[in-house]
């Protein structure tokens, strides 16, 4: 006669706790490392001008919001001093000083912030600086 062990055998299964931990860590990693489009969140009200010239082909975008904070390319400059702005411009532009610096400043930006950006570009050797404006809605189109 065969005697059976009275213990119940454990059913094999998958332990979900480590799987959930790994998925949570991956989600946190992807949320932290995801880059967001700065230009879509930064609302600028450009100053108005009557004449519009086409922008140069190669430009380095320098954005200054209404609070005087700088955004070089896709990065925000955390300090507002000229040395921090120069360093961020130098990193974004590399050795190419022939490209134009496109300065996009909000119409409500303090004048000193715009002058600081222009001064930083000039000190780094940029000779072509363009200032972005919005078209004047009240200006009449010249008729041929």
Secondary structure, DSSP 8 states (H G I E B T S, - for coil): ------S--------HHHHHHHHHHHHHHHHHH----HHHH----B-EES------SSEEEEEE-TTS-EEETTEEES--SHHHHHHHHHHHHTT--SSEEEEEEBTTS-HHHHHHHHHHHHHTT---EEE--EE-TTS-----
